[in-house]
Amino acid sequence: MPHDTPGLSGSRPTRAPYGPLPEGGTVRPVVRWGTPVMHRRQADVTAYDEALRTLVADLVATMYAADGVGLAACQIGVDLRVFVFDCHDSSGERTVGVVCNPEVTLPEGSDRRLDEDDEGCLSLPGGYVPLARPDTATVHGTGLDGGAVTFGGDGMLARCLQHETDHTFGTVFGDRLSTRWRKRLQKNHERVADHYPVEWPAMPASVD
């Protein structure tokens, strides 16, 4: 998921309740919508080992290189239910984390309020359209060591947690749009597609 204000990653205090994100990863190309792994439920994480830590470090490096706030393993072509995020809530406080095998809990009944804001996806770069989602969300899963983790919040953080959990089930946010809005999203992407070569962000995007 892209940053709502590109270039501001790292500009606010960070909350890391389960420790900092792994460093030293390799920036990898972000795969696009239409790649089969992005449109099916991925495999559950069952091994909490060095291979997982390497994958997560690559996700972190790629997310930051793409100026994103979240990235799922399927977005670099890996069939595994894990995502990383570095995202702020409505107060501006940033939270960072890793979630394996995520399950999202959303408010119901009188507690359910929708936030209709622009949403984009690093796997369809440059395209944004409004999408209504619940304004708060909580995600439960496991961390890098297999221990239980829980993250929750409002604002952009709530949207990010829902967006990235969707990815692990093979859902892209375009699946939640009407045909009219999906066509508009595709047109928005096509206007800037030349700025994002297939290797992006492993190589710099073109500039005006």
Solvent accessible surface area in square Angstrom, and as a share of the most:
residue,aa,sasa,rsa
1,M,3,0.01
2,P,14,0.09
3,H,8,0.04
4,D,72,0.38
5,T,63,0.37
6,P,96,0.60
7,G,65,0.62
8,L,67,0.33
9,S,42,0.27
10,G,55,0.53
11,S,68,0.44
12,R,81,0.30
13,P,115,0.73
14,T,69,0.40
15,R,111,0.41
16,A,38,0.30
17,P,59,0.37
18,Y,116,0.44
19,G,30,0.28
20,P,119,0.75
21,L,18,0.09
22,P,15,0.09
23,E,159,0.71
24,G,82,0.78
25,G,23,0.22
26,T,89,0.51
27,V,52,0.30
28,R,74,0.27
29,P,59,0.37
30,V,3,0.02
31,V,37,0.21
32,R,57,0.21
33,W,34,0.12
34,G,59,0.57
35,T,43,0.25
36,P,94,0.59
37,V,10,0.06
38,M,0,0.00
39,H,75,0.33
40,R,115,0.42
41,R,121,0.44
42,Q,3,0.02
43,A,51,0.40
44,D,63,0.33
45,V,7,0.04
46,T,122,0.71
47,A,54,0.42
48,Y,74,0.28
49,D,73,0.38
50,E,122,0.55
51,A,73,0.57
52,L,6,0.03
53,R,110,0.40
54,T,72,0.42
55,L,16,0.08
56,V,0,0.00
57,A,9,0.07
58,D,13,0.07
59,L,0,0.00
60,V,8,0.05
61,A,21,0.16
62,T,0,0.00
63,M,0,0.00
64,Y,89,0.34
65,A,51,0.40
66,A,9,0.07
67,D,39,0.20
68,G,1,0.01
69,V,0,0.00
70,G,0,0.00
71,L,0,0.00
72,A,0,0.00
73,A,0,0.00
74,C,0,0.00
75,Q,0,0.00
76,I,11,0.05
77,G,38,0.37
78,V,38,0.22
79,D,56,0.29
80,L,42,0.21
81,R,3,0.01
82,V,0,0.00
83,F,0,0.00
84,V,0,0.00
85,F,0,0.00
86,D,8,0.04
87,C,1,0.01
88,H,23,0.10
89,D,26,0.14
90,S,84,0.54
91,S,94,0.61
92,G,18,0.17
93,E,79,0.35
94,R,22,0.08
95,T,5,0.03
96,V,8,0.04
97,G,4,0.04
98,V,15,0.09
99,V,0,0.00
100,C,0,0.00
101,N,34,0.18
102,P,0,0.00
103,E,92,0.41
104,V,53,0.31
105,T,77,0.45
106,L,56,0.28
107,P,25,0.15
108,E,142,0.64
109,G,64,0.61
110,S,106,0.68
111,D,96,0.50
112,R,114,0.42
113,R,152,0.55
114,L,106,0.53
115,D,47,0.24
116,E,125,0.56
117,D,72,0.37
118,D,75,0.39
119,E,1,0.01
120,G,1,0.01
121,C,1,0.00
122,L,5,0.02
123,S,0,0.00
124,L,11,0.05
125,P,3,0.02
126,G,24,0.23
127,G,1,0.01
128,Y,84,0.32
129,V,2,0.01
130,P,41,0.26
131,L,16,0.08
132,A,44,0.34
133,R,9,0.03
134,P,11,0.07
135,D,41,0.21
136,T,56,0.32
137,A,4,0.03
138,T,43,0.25
139,V,0,0.00
140,H,84,0.37
141,G,15,0.14
142,T,32,0.18
143,G,6,0.06
144,L,31,0.15
145,D,121,0.62
146,G,29,0.28
147,G,34,0.32
148,A,90,0.70
149,V,7,0.04
150,T,60,0.35
151,F,5,0.02
152,G,37,0.36
153,G,25,0.24
154,D,48,0.25
155,G,21,0.20
156,M,25,0.11
157,L,4,0.02
158,A,1,0.00
159,R,7,0.03
160,C,0,0.00
161,L,0,0.00
162,Q,6,0.03
163,H,3,0.01
164,E,0,0.00
165,T,3,0.01
166,D,16,0.08
167,H,1,0.00
168,T,0,0.00
169,F,76,0.31
170,G,10,0.09
171,T,32,0.19
172,V,0,0.00
173,F,2,0.01
174,G,1,0.01
175,D,77,0.40
176,R,129,0.47
177,L,25,0.12
178,S,62,0.40
179,T,97,0.56
180,R,144,0.53
181,W,63,0.22
182,R,87,0.32
183,K,128,0.54
184,R,112,0.41
185,L,1,0.00
186,Q,73,0.33
187,K,120,0.51
188,N,32,0.16
189,H,20,0.09
190,E,103,0.46
191,R,174,0.64
192,V,49,0.28
193,A,32,0.25
194,D,134,0.69
195,H,51,0.23
196,Y,52,0.20
197,P,42,0.26
198,V,120,0.69
199,E,73,0.33
200,W,18,0.06
201,P,13,0.08
202,A,50,0.39
203,M,86,0.39
204,P,116,0.73
205,A,32,0.25
206,S,58,0.37
207,V,131,0.75
208,D,167,0.87
